[in-house]
């Protein structure tokens, strides 16, 4: 008989603080011990998972309102729909809950948790000019504390993969990327570390102060070194990511592309975020931002760009033809008054489009779930058409679209053969909502009940497995206060 999970029992060992009345624990046959993983042969976060397991029993999530039963084994999805019981199965009851693929956050700046709520009345260039001097004071320890909170909050809200674009490396101290990786390992979600860079300071006509830019050769050497020591192709991925057309030289963009393609890694940058950027590009180069990047090989299937608001019709087609991804950041775009991206047009054309939180200095919520609703509302508002974008379209941006942006074909869907990056959402308070996807996209923001990455618990019963979110926030708050103006 299967080992059942009793919803009336207490939380799993190592799950951190209990945050819900409904908790889960496994009742196992005599002599059998269960790990801190779900159908996975990898090591888990808790004590049992750390001991190692030769092979886990198949685990079946039952009772889900949507999309049906799901079975997981060896970190992969092995069945979806009606799953007949097999001897040795471990069953987890999820009665009335909703399951989706883990959300994929395609653009974030984790370090900005150190400056939440600053410059709230500025457009992009003024906002950056205000915050660059503050960000220049951040230490690797500050960034690790910020990254831990960023990743913890993302995990609690159902995110299983996140891209962190970190482009501030004062003094060339690239140990900051080790700090980000350490936070990622603690929380447990897949993290694409975009080794950002800036080499065009104010003295040479750029926007950032000279104190936060680096030398081109140093950037290239560091990018290669960071990739060598951190990229594991499983949980930590390193990408090459010059910051933006107004903070880097064409030489850096060209050299970075050559390096990245030699290493076989993806590339990322900001593009077409504001009309100020467009005017700057036309004044300096005589070309629109996308054309500038296209001319140097940066509009390509191994590239995804952040924001992508101000594209004309020909540029939308070009992005789709080349398979260049766009990280849509609707809340940040609204907060900074940057504009409304042509998401429906991009998706219809076939371009990969995902969702991004951006930094919490321009989107104080810091989680991906609200971006689904915001993306839906803005798409409808832009077209003045309630049929322009549906809840399922918004969920697709946050899952399959995000996976495409990051060049991933192993995550982003509840599909046999894909990695078991899954989220169980509590369904009690939305049981009266007709459509379960609409319940998630249009209903109240929620903490995930369980989050699995490769079949391993990252969130269990509404709490992080690898850390306590309150402790993380307390450490962050202690560090943040030294930056506040007198």
C-alpha positions in Angstrom: 0.0 0.0 0.0 1.2 3.5 -0.6 2.6 5.6 2.2 0.1 8.4 2.7 0.6 12.0 3.7 -1.8 13.0 6.4 -3.1 16.6 6.2 -3.9 16.6 9.9 -0.4 15.9 11.0 2.4 18.3 11.9 5.1 19.8 9.6 8.0 17.9 8.2 11.2 18.0 10.2 13.5 20.9 9.1 10.6 22.8 7.5 11.2 26.0 9.6 8.4 27.8 11.3 4.9 26.5 10.7 2.8 29.1 8.9 -0.5 27.2 8.2 -3.0 25.2 10.1 -2.9 22.5 7.4 0.5 20.8 7.6 1.8 17.7 6.0 3.9 14.7 7.2 4.4 11.2 5.8 3.2 8.1 7.5 5.6 5.4 6.3 5.5 1.6 6.6 7.5 0.0 9.4 11.2 0.2 8.7 10.9 2.6 5.8 12.3 6.2 6.1 11.4 9.0 3.8 13.8 11.7 2.6 13.4 15.4 2.3 12.8 14.9 -1.4 9.9 13.9 -3.5 10.7 11.1 -5.9 14.3 12.3 -6.2 17.6 10.5 -6.0 19.4 13.8 -5.2 20.3 15.0 -1.8 17.6 17.0 0.0 17.8 20.0 2.2 16.9 18.3 5.5 18.7 15.7 7.5 17.4 12.6 5.7 18.2 14.1 2.3 21.7 15.0 3.4 22.4 11.3 4.3 21.9 10.3 0.6 19.5 7.8 -0.9 20.2 5.3 -3.7 16.7 5.6 -5.2 13.5 7.1 -4.0 10.1 5.6 -4.3 7.8 7.2 -6.9 5.8 10.0 -5.3 2.2 10.9 -6.4 0.5 14.1 -5.7 -3.2 13.3 -5.4 -6.5 15.2 -4.9 -5.4 18.2 -6.9 -8.2 20.3 -8.4 -5.9 21.1 -11.3 -4.4 19.7 -13.5 -4.9 16.2 -12.1 -2.6 13.7 -10.4 1.1 14.1 -10.9 3.8 11.4 -10.3 7.5 12.2 -9.7 10.5 9.9 -9.7 14.2 10.6 -9.8 13.6 14.3 -10.0 11.5 14.1 -13.1 7.7 14.2 -13.9 6.8 10.6 -14.9 3.0 10.8 -15.1 0.2 13.5 -15.3 -3.5 12.9 -15.2 -4.9 9.7 -13.7 -2.1 7.9 -12.1 -2.8 4.3 -11.0 -1.3 3.3 -7.7 1.8 1.2 -7.7 3.4 -0.8 -4.8 5.8 1.4 -2.8 4.3 4.7 -4.0 4.4 7.7 -1.6 1.2 9.7 -1.8 0.9 13.3 -0.9 -2.7 14.5 -0.5 -3.3 17.9 -2.0 -7.1 17.9 -1.8 -8.6 20.9 -3.7 -5.2 22.5 -4.3 -3.9 23.8 -7.6 -0.6 22.7 -9.1 1.5 24.5 -11.7 5.0 24.4 -13.1 7.4 26.4 -11.0 7.4 30.1 -12.0 10.5 31.4 -13.9 11.7 34.9 -13.1 13.7 36.1 -16.1 15.0 39.4 -14.8 15.8 40.5 -11.3 18.4 42.6 -9.4 18.7 40.8 -6.0 21.0 43.5 -4.5 18.2 46.1 -4.8 16.6 44.6 -1.7 19.1 46.9 0.0 17.3 50.0 -1.4 13.7 49.2 -1.4 11.4 52.3 -1.4 14.0 54.8 -2.7 13.6 57.4 -5.5 9.9 56.6 -6.0 9.2 59.8 -8.0 11.9 59.3 -10.6 12.0 58.1 -14.2 14.8 55.6 -15.1 17.7 57.9 -15.6 17.0 60.0 -12.6 16.4 56.9 -10.5 19.7 55.4 -11.6 21.6 58.6 -10.9 20.1 58.7 -7.4 20.9 55.1 -6.6 24.3 54.5 -8.2 26.2 56.2 -5.3 24.3 54.2 -2.8 24.8 50.9 -4.5 28.5 51.7 -4.8 28.7 51.2 -1.0 27.3 47.7 -1.0 29.6 44.9 0.2 29.5 41.2 -0.9 28.0 40.5 2.6 25.2 43.0 1.9 24.6 41.4 -1.5 24.4 38.0 0.0 21.9 39.1 2.6 19.8 40.8 -0.1 20.0 37.8 -2.4 18.9 35.4 0.4 15.8 37.5 1.0 15.1 37.9 -2.7 15.4 34.2 -3.3 13.5 33.3 -0.2 10.6 35.5 -1.1 10.6 34.2 -4.7 10.6 30.6 -3.5 7.7 31.2 -1.0 5.7 32.7 -3.9 6.2 29.8 -6.2 9.3 30.7 -8.2 11.7 27.8 -8.9 14.1 29.5 -11.3 15.4 33.1 -11.2 17.9 35.2 -13.2 19.8 37.8 -11.2 21.4 40.5 -13.3 24.2 41.9 -11.1 26.3 44.6 -12.8 27.8 46.5 -9.9 31.3 45.3 -9.1 33.1 48.2 -7.3 36.8 47.7 -7.3 36.4 44.6 -9.4 35.7 42.4 -6.4 33.9 39.6 -8.1 33.5 37.6 -4.9 30.0 39.2 -4.9 29.0 36.5 -7.4 30.1 33.8 -4.9 27.9 35.6 -2.3 24.9 35.3 -4.7 25.6 31.7 -5.4 25.9 30.9 -1.6 22.4 32.5 -1.1 21.0 30.5 -4.0 22.4 27.2 -2.5 20.8 28.0 0.9 17.4 28.7 -0.6 17.5 25.9 -3.2 16.0 27.4 -6.4 17.8 27.4 -9.7 19.6 30.6 -10.2 21.0 32.1 -13.5 23.7 34.5 -12.3 24.1 37.2 -15.0 27.6 38.5 -14.6 26.8 42.1 -15.4 29.3 44.8 -16.2 29.7 48.5 -17.0 32.7 50.1 -18.6 31.3 53.5 -19.7 31.5 56.0 -16.8 30.4 59.6 -16.6 33.9 60.9 -17.6 33.4 59.1 -21.0 29.8 60.1 -21.6 28.1 57.3 -19.8 25.4 57.5 -17.1 27.1 55.6 -14.1 29.7 57.2 -12.0 33.3 56.2 -12.7 33.4 54.5 -9.2 31.2 51.6 -10.3 32.6 50.9 -13.8 35.3 48.4 -14.7 38.0 47.9 -17.3 37.0 45.9 -20.3 39.8 43.3 -20.0 39.1 42.9 -16.3 35.4 42.3 -17.0 36.2 39.6 -19.6 38.7 37.8 -17.3 36.3 37.9 -14.4 33.4 36.6 -16.4 35.4 33.7 -17.5 36.6 33.0 -13.9 33.1 33.3 -12.4 31.8 30.9 -15.0 34.6 28.4 -14.2 34.1 28.4 -10.5 30.3 28.7 -10.2 28.5 27.4 -13.2 27.4 23.8 -12.6 24.6 23.4 -15.2 22.2 22.1 -12.5 21.3 24.7 -9.9 23.8 27.6 -10.8 24.1 28.9 -14.3 26.4 31.8 -15.3 25.5 34.1 -18.2 27.4 37.2 -19.6 25.4 40.4 -19.2 26.7 43.9 -20.0 24.3 46.3 -18.3 22.8 48.5 -21.0 23.6 50.6 -24.1 24.1 53.7 -22.1 26.5 52.2 -19.6 28.8 50.1 -21.7 30.9 50.5 -24.8 30.3 48.7 -28.1 33.7 47.1 -27.6 32.6 45.5 -24.4 29.4 44.2 -26.0 31.3 42.7 -29.0 34.0 41.1 -26.8 31.4 39.7 -24.4 29.5 38.1 -27.2 32.7 36.4 -28.4 33.6 35.2 -24.9 30.1 34.0 -24.2 29.8 32.0 -27.4 33.2 30.5 -26.8 32.0 29.3 -23.4 28.6 28.2 -24.7 26.7 30.5 -22.3 23.8 32.8 -22.8 23.8 36.6 -22.9 21.6 39.2 -21.3 21.2 43.0 -21.3 18.7 45.8 -20.9 17.2 47.1 -24.1 14.5 49.6 -25.3 13.4 50.4 -21.8 12.7 54.1 -22.2 12.4 56.8 -24.8 15.4 58.5 -23.2 17.4 55.4 -24.1 16.1 55.6 -27.7 17.0 59.3 -28.0 20.5 58.7 -26.5 21.1 55.9 -29.0 20.0 58.0 -32.0 22.1 60.9 -30.8 25.3 58.9 -30.2 25.1 56.2 -32.8 22.5 57.3 -35.3 20.6 54.0 -34.7 17.7 52.8 -32.6 18.8 50.6 -29.7 17.7 47.3 -31.3 19.5 48.1 -34.5 22.7 48.9 -32.6 22.6 45.5 -30.9 21.7 43.7 -34.0 24.7 45.1 -35.9 27.0 43.6 -33.3 25.4 40.2 -33.1 23.3 40.7 -30.0 19.9 40.0 -31.5 20.1 36.2 -31.6 18.6 33.0 -30.1 21.2 32.9 -27.3 20.2 36.3 -26.0 17.4 37.6 -23.9 16.8 41.3 -23.1 15.1 43.0 -20.2 12.1 45.3 -20.6 11.8 45.6 -24.4 9.1 48.3 -24.3 9.8 50.5 -27.3 9.9 48.3 -30.4 8.4 49.2 -33.7 6.7 46.6 -36.0 9.8 45.6 -37.8 11.7 45.1 -34.6 9.0 42.9 -33.2 9.3 40.7 -36.3 13.1 40.7 -36.0 13.0 39.5 -32.4 10.6 36.7 -33.4 12.7 35.7 -36.4 15.9 35.5 -34.4 14.4 33.9 -31.3 15.6 36.7 -29.0 13.9 36.6 -25.7 12.2 39.5 -23.8 11.9 39.7 -20.1 8.7 41.7 -19.5 8.7 43.6 -16.2 5.3 45.2 -16.1 5.2 46.5 -12.5 8.7 48.1 -12.7 7.8 49.6 -16.0 4.8 51.2 -14.5 6.6 52.3 -11.3 9.2 54.2 -13.4 6.7 55.4 -16.0 8.7 53.8 -18.8 5.8 52.6 -21.0 3.8 49.5 -21.8 5.5 46.7 -23.7 3.9 45.2 -26.8 3.6 41.8 -25.2 0.6 40.5 -27.2 2.3 41.5 -30.5 5.6 39.9 -29.4 3.9 36.6 -28.4 1.7 36.5 -31.5 4.8 37.0 -33.6 6.5 34.1 -31.9 9.1 35.8 -29.8 10.0 34.2 -26.5 8.5 36.4 -23.7 8.9 35.7 -20.0 8.2 37.7 -16.9 10.6 39.5 -14.6 10.3 41.1 -11.2 13.2 43.6 -11.9 14.6 44.9 -8.7 12.6 45.8 -5.6 14.0 49.4 -5.8 11.5 49.7 -8.7 9.0 47.0 -7.7 8.8 46.8 -4.0 6.7 43.6 -3.9 9.6 41.5 -5.1 7.7 38.4 -6.2 6.6 37.1 -9.6 3.0 36.2 -9.0 1.7 39.8 -9.2 3.5 40.2 -12.5 1.1 37.8 -14.1 -2.0 39.9 -13.3 -0.2 43.1 -14.1 0.9 41.7 -17.5 -2.7 40.7 -18.2 -4.1 44.1 -17.2 -1.6 46.1 -19.2 -2.0 44.0 -22.4 -5.8 44.5 -22.2 -5.3 48.2 -21.4 -2.9 48.7 -24.3 -5.4 47.2 -26.8 -8.5 48.3 -25.0 -9.7 44.7 -25.5 -10.5 42.3 -22.7 -9.8 39.3 -25.0 -6.3 40.5 -25.7 -4.8 38.5 -22.9 -6.2 35.7 -20.9 -5.2 34.2 -17.5 -3.7 31.2 -19.2 -1.6 33.5 -21.4 -0.3 35.2 -18.2 0.6 31.9 -16.6 2.3 30.9 -19.8 4.6 33.9 -19.6 5.5 33.0 -16.1 6.4 29.4 -16.9 7.0 28.2 -20.5 7.8 31.7 -21.8 10.3 32.2 -19.0 11.9 28.9 -19.7 12.3 29.8 -23.4 13.9 33.1 -22.5 16.5 31.3 -20.5 17.1 28.7 -23.2 15.6 25.9 -21.0 13.6 23.0 -22.5 13.7 21.0 -19.2 11.5 23.2 -17.1 8.4 25.4 -17.3 5.6 22.9 -17.8 3.8 20.1 -16.0 4.9 17.5 -18.6 6.3 14.0 -18.5 10.0 14.0 -18.8 10.6 17.5 -17.6 12.3 18.3 -14.3 9.9 18.2 -11.3 10.0 21.9 -10.6 6.5 22.2 -9.3 4.3 24.4 -7.1 1.3 23.3 -5.0 -0.9 26.4 -4.3 -3.5 26.3 -1.5 -7.0 26.1 -3.0 -9.3 26.5 0.0 -9.9 30.2 -0.4 -10.4 30.1 -4.2 -12.5 27.0 -4.3 -15.4 29.2 -5.4 -13.6 30.6 -8.4 -14.8 29.0 -11.6 -11.5 28.7 -13.4 -8.4 27.5 -11.4 -5.9 29.4 -13.5 -8.0 32.6 -13.2 -8.0 31.9 -9.4 -4.2 32.1 -9.4 -3.7 35.0 -11.9 -6.6 37.2 -10.8 -7.1 36.1 -7.2 -5.3 37.2 -4.1 -1.5 36.8 -4.0 -0.6 33.7 -2.0 2.2 31.8 -0.4 2.8 28.4 -2.0 2.0 25.4 0.1 4.8 23.3 -1.3 7.6 24.1 -3.8 9.7 21.4 -5.4 12.9 21.9 -7.4 14.0 18.7 -9.1 11.7 16.8 -6.8 13.3 18.3 -3.7 11.3 20.4 -1.2 12.3 24.1 -1.2 9.1 25.2 0.5 7.2 22.9 2.7 3.9 23.7 4.3 4.3 27.4 3.5 7.8 27.7 5.0 11.3 27.7 3.5 13.2 24.5 4.1 16.7 25.9 4.0 16.3 29.1 6.0 13.8 31.1 8.1 12.5 34.1 6.2 12.1 36.2 9.3 15.7 35.7 10.2 16.7 36.6 6.7 14.7 39.8 6.8 16.0 40.8 10.2 19.6 40.5 8.9 18.7 42.5 5.8 17.0 45.3 7.9 20.1 45.6 10.1 22.3 46.1 7.0 19.9 48.4 5.2 19.7 51.0 7.9 23.3 52.2 7.5 22.4 53.4 4.0 19.5 55.5 5.0 19.9 59.3 4.8 20.4 61.0 8.2 
